[in-house]
Amino acid sequence: MGYLKTVFGVTAFLAAAAAGINFFANPIGIYNPPLIRGFNDAAPAATAYSRLEKTEAVKRLKPDLIITGTSRADIGLDPRPEFFPGMTPYNFALSAATLYEQRRTLEFAGAVHPLKEAVITLDFFAFNARKLDNKQFEPERLTPEALSPLRAFFDSYGTVVALDTLVASFRNMRYVRHLDRYAYSEPNGHKIGNDVAYDVSLQGAAHLFSHPPAEKETAVDDFSFAYSDVPGDTVFKHLEAMLDFTRQHGIKTILVISPVHEWAIRGFAAEGKSALVAEWKARLAEIVRANAARYGETAYPLWDFAYPNSLTSEPVPTADNKKTQMHWWWDPSHYKTELGDIVLRKVLGLPGGDKYPDFGRKL
C-alpha cells in the first residue's frame, strides 16, 4: 500500500509540474497565462498546432470580423485596427486548408460570436476535391456543441498535462530566444513569417522561386472540382453554403482571389491548368451573382488579384544574387504583408488602395 501511495504521489507531482510548465510556457498558444516578455509573449512552437491555436483564440477573442483562407492569407493579411476601426478582427486562415475547412471556420466563428464582416479569400488549390484535409483538422472542434462549458474547458486545457505539450514547451523556450528565425502568430491571427525571411536572408530571394512550397497537385489529372459524379457534388457547394450563411446572418462580405506572382501563372500554363483556372474564376463569379439573385440583394464584391499586373510581375533576383530582397513576394504564391496591405486598402476603399490602379479588378 505504501508503495502505491508513493507511485501515486510521484505521478501526481510530475503531472502537476508538467501542467505548471505547460501553462506558463504556453507552447500551443491557448492557455492565456500572465505574459512574461521573452518567455511566453510569443508561441513559435504553436505553428505546428495552428488549428488548435486559432480555434481557441476565436473562442477567447470573440471576433466580429474574420478572414478565411489558406497560408496565403495567413501570412499576407494583417487585420490591423487601421483597416477595421472599432472592430475585433481575426485572421482565421489556415495553412493548406480545404474549402470545406474554411466553411467550417466561418460557421464556427459565427457560432462563437455574431459576425459583422467576413473577408473570404479564395485560392485555386483549395478548390481541388482530391485535396485531403489537414491531419490536424478536427471538425468536431468547429461545432456549436464544442462551445458547451464542459467541452470548451476540455478542449482548452485537456492538453495541459500531455507529454507532447511538455516537449513543445521546451522547444518553445528555445525558439523564443531566436524569434527572428521562427514563425509565430500575432494576437489577431496574422502569422509573422520570420522562418521564411530567415531562409531568404541565407539563400537569396530566388531560392523559394526555384523551390516553392509544394501544393501536392502537380498534374492536371490530379485536379478535379468534383467529389463524385453526382450532380452538384463539387467543391463549389461549400462556397455556396458560405455565401448563404453570410446572407442569412447579415454579414458584410468581401471575396478576394489571392494574388499570385506571374511565375505561378506561368506554372499553371506549363502544367496544363490555365483552362481550369479560367473556369474556376468564371464559376466563382457565377456563384456570387446567383447568390445575390436568390436573395434579391446586391452581389458581394469579388476581387481578382491573380493575373499579370505591375505588382504580380515584380522581377525575381538572379540565383547568384543573395542580397536583393523582393518587396512584395516570398515565393510564387505567397505574398508579403506589404502587398496584403495594398489588397486590404483596395477592397476596403481606403486611402492608398488606388496607388497601383492595375492591381486588383472586380469580376
N, C-alpha and C positions, 0 to 999 in steps of 0.2 A: 504493500500500500504506500509506504514511504517513497519507494522508487517511482511509482506512478505519479505521486504528487510532485516529485522533483522534475520528472519529464514534463508534466503539465505546466509547472511553473516556468521552466526554461522556455518551453514552446510559447507560452503566453507572453513572456518577456521579449522574446525575439520578434514575435508578431507585433507587439506594441512598439518596439524600437523601429521595425521596418515601416510601420504605419506613420510614426512620427517623422522619420526621414523623408518618406514619400510625400507626406502632406506639405512639409515646409519646402522641400526641393521642387515640388510641383512639376515633375518632368513631362507630364502629359498636358499640362496647362489647364486643368479642370477643377482644382481644389480650392482656389481662391484664398490662399494663406496671406498673412501680412507680408507685404513686399519688402524684400531685402535687396538693395541695389548690389549688382554684381554677383548675386547668388540665385535669386528666383524671379528677377524682374523680366526675364525672357525665358522662353522654353524651346530652345532649338531642337531638343530631343523629341518634342511633340510633333515635329513634321512627319515622323513615322506613324503617328496616330492622329492625323489631321481630321479624320471624320469624327472621331470621338471628341477631340478638342473643340471643333467648331460646333458640333451639336450641343455640347454643354455650354458653350459661350452664348449661343442663341437662347437657351433656356435661362441663362443668367442675366443677359443684357436686355432681352425682350425688344429687339429692334422693330421699328415701324417701317423700315426700308431695307430690302436685301438685294444683293447682287447674286445671281446664279450663274453657273458656268463651269469651266474646266480650269486647268492650270494657267491658261492664258489670262483669264480674268483674275485668277487668284494672285498672280504676280503683277499684272499690269494695272489693275484698277484699285486705287486707294480712295475710299469714300470719306474723304476729309470733310470737316464741318463747312468749309468754304463752298463745297459743292451741294451740300444738303443742310443748310442752316436750320436750326430749330428741330432737327430730326435725330433719331438714333439709327444710323445706318450700320449695316454689317455685310461684309463680303463673305457670302456662304458658298463661293465657288470652290470646287474640289478637284484635285488633280485626277485626270483620267476618268472623270465622271461620265457615265452614260446619260442619255437624255431622260431615261426613266428615273435615275437617281436624282437628277436636277428637279424633276417634277416632285419627287418626294420631299426634297429640301424646301421647295416653295410652299407646299401644303403644310409641312411641319411648322415652318416659321409662322404661317398664318394661324395655326392652332395654338402656338405659344402666346402670340400677341397679335391683335389686329394690324394688318399691314396697310400702310397708306400708299406706298410706292414699291415698284419692283423694276430692276434693270435685268432683263433676261438676255444673257449673251449666248450666241449661237456659234458652234464650231462644227465644221463639216464632219470630222471624225467621230463626234459624239452621236451622229445620226446613223452609225453603222449598226444594223440589227445583229450582226455577228460579233460585235464587240462584247466581251464579257464584263460583268460588273466587277468592280474592285473587290478584292477578297475581304477588305475591311468594311464594306458596305453592309450594314445590318438594318434591313427595312423595318424591323420591329422597334428600333430605337426612334424611328421617324413616324410615329403614330400618336394620335391623341391619347391612347391608353398609356403611352410611355410617360405622360405628364402627371399621372396619379402620384400622390405624395410618396408612397412606398416605393413604387417603381422608379420614380425620379431620383430618390435618395440612393437606391441601389445602383442605378446607372452612373451616378456621380461619384460615389465613394466605394463601390464594390471592388475597385482595382487598388485601393489604398494599401492593402496588405499583400498584394501579389508580388511574387519574386521578379516577374518581368518588369514591374514598375520600379522595384528596387534597383535593378540593373540599369534601367533608364535614368534613375535619379543620379547615379554615379556618372553615367555618360553625360547627363545634362550639366553636372558640375564642371566637367572637363570642357564641354563645348562653350559654356558661358565665358570661360577665360579666354576664348579665341572667337568671340562672337563675329568678328569680321570675316570668318571663314564658313559660317553656318547659317542656313536659312532659319527664319522663325516668323511667326505670325504676330502682327500687332493686335492690340485690343479690338480694333474694328475689323479684324479678319484678313486684312491685307498682308500678303506674305512678302517679307524682305528677303530678296534672293541673294544674300551675301555669298552663298555657296557657289552660285553661278558667276558672280562678279569676281570671286577669288580665282576660279578656274580660268576665266577670261584674262585676268591680270597675269597669270602664269603662262598661258598658252596662246594668247592673242585672240582677237575677235573672230578671225576666220575659222578658228578651231571648231566652234559649235555650228558653223555653217557647213563645214565639211563632215561633221559628225553630230548631226542634230539628234535630239531625243527621239527614240523610236516610237512610232504610233502603232506598230504591230499590224497595220493594214498597208501592205506594200504592193499588192497586185489587184487589178480591177475585179478579178474573180473572187477575191476575199471580201468584197464590199457589197452590201445589199441594204436597201431601206426596209425590206420586208422580213418579218419574222417567219412567215409561213405563206402558203398560197391562198389563205383565207382572205377575201376582200376586206380591206381596211386594217388588216393586222400588220401595220407598219410602225416604224419609229415615230412617224408624224402624229400618231394618235396621242402621244404624250404631250407634244406641243399644243395640240388642240385642247387637251384637258387642262393644261396650264393656263391657256387664254380664257377658257371657260371659268376657271377658278378665279382669275383676277376680275373678270366681268362680274361674276356673282357676288364678289366681296368688295366691289367698288375700289379696286386697287389701280392707281395710275401706273401704266406700264409702258416701258420703252424696250424695244428689241434691238439688239446690236449684233451684227455679224462681225466677229472679231477680226482685227487686222492681221494680215499675214504678209510677209516680205515677198517680193517678186520671185525670190528663189523658190519659195514654196509653190507659187503659182506655176512656175516652170516645172517644178517637180510633179504637180498634178498632171500637166500635159505629158510629161515623159512617161508617167505610169498609166496613161490612158484614162485619167479621171476627169478631164476637162468637161466632158459632156455631163457627167454625173454632178459636178459642181454647179453647172448651169441649171440642170434640172432641179437640184436642191434649192437654189435661190428662187427659182420660179415657183416651186411648191410652197416655200415659206411665204412668199408674197400672196399666193392664192389663199393660204390658210388664214392669214391676217385679214384679208378682205372678206372672206367668208364669215369669219368670226364677227366682224363689225356688222355685216348684213344681218346675221342671225339675231343680234341683239338690238338692231336699229340704232347703232351708235357709230361715231367716227372711228375709223380704223386706227389702231395703235401705230405709232411711228416705227418703221422698220428701217434701220440704218445699215448700210453696207460699207465696210472699210476694207474688204478683201478683194482689191483689184489694183492694177498698176496706177500709181499716182506719185506725187513728189516725195511722200514720206515712206511709202512701201518700197520705193526704188532707191533707198539710201545705198550708196556704194559700200561694198564689203571690202575691208582692207585685205591686202595680199597675205598669203600664208606666212611669209617671212617678216611681216610687219607685226611685231608683238606689242608695240606701244600705242598705236592708234586705236582708240575705242569708238564704237558706234554710239551715236547719240540716242537712237530710237529702239534698237533691237538687241536681243540676246542671241537669238538664233532665228531661222526662217519663220517660225510660227509663234515665238514668244517675244512680246514687245515689252519695253521698259515702262516704268511708271510715268516717265516724261511724255511718252506717246499716249498712255492711258489718260493722262490729264487732258490732253487735247481732245480725245474721244469724249470724255465726260463734258467738257466745255461745249463741244459741238452739239451733242444730243440734248443737253440741258438748256441750250441757248444762252450760255454765259459769255461774258467778255473774254476774248481770246479764242473763241471757238471758230471764228471766221478768218483766223490768221493764215490758214492753209486752205483756200477755197476749193481746191481739187481733192481734198481729203475728206471722204465721207459723202455718201449720196443716199437719198431715200429711194426705196424700192416701192 
